[in-house]
Amino acid sequence: GIDLSARQIEANRSQWEPISQQLTELGGVAPEPRWVTGDSANVATLAPGKYDFILCCPPYYDLEVYSDQAGELSVMPYPKFLDTYMSIFRACLAMLKQDRFLTIVISDIRNKQDPNGAYRGFLAANVAIMKRLGVELYNDAVLINAAGSLPLRTGKQFDATRKLGRGHQNVLVFLKGDARKATAACRIDEDRSHFAQAP
């Protein structure tokens, strides 16, 4: 995992500890993740190699500004953000083995400069970028977020503008190569007895 923020990397490590402990208690094993602090634009240098699967949850542009560090995607003008975003995925796809899947967890974002706050179409932009890079959208799923205070926060917003609160993210799965070969590559180990099972 690569992140520009050392603080986020530390949070990831802290979250991993109880997960690892729980897996051990259930008799399962999992390789410990390796997190790298750095700019994903340098992915080929930070994490060289060939990979069987890529999973990422990139910044949702300016929905949240993470830092003022050089290379921070969330503070770039939107066209530059998309160009940088595409160059990062170009490098990632070069590191992804043939006949494999790449998954992006993403959400659409509203344009803060638009007087009506219309969506930017970030989901469509992701699909278009990946198509330009030679991979196709293969699966699309919805990840439901915990509602939390969302209904309370969006009541006034909905009354004033009919904007819905966004309580989900999209999981976009892209295919590099042949679907059947990519599926076969996911079945290297049919013996799943070493995976943790829920009690």
Salt bridges, closest charged atoms under 4 A:
GLU10 OE2 - ARG13 NH1 2.95
ASP52 OD1 - LYS97 NZ 3.24
ASP52 OD1 - ARG100 NE 3.02
GLU136 OE1 - LYS131 NZ 3.08
ASP189 OD2 - HIS194 NE2 3.58
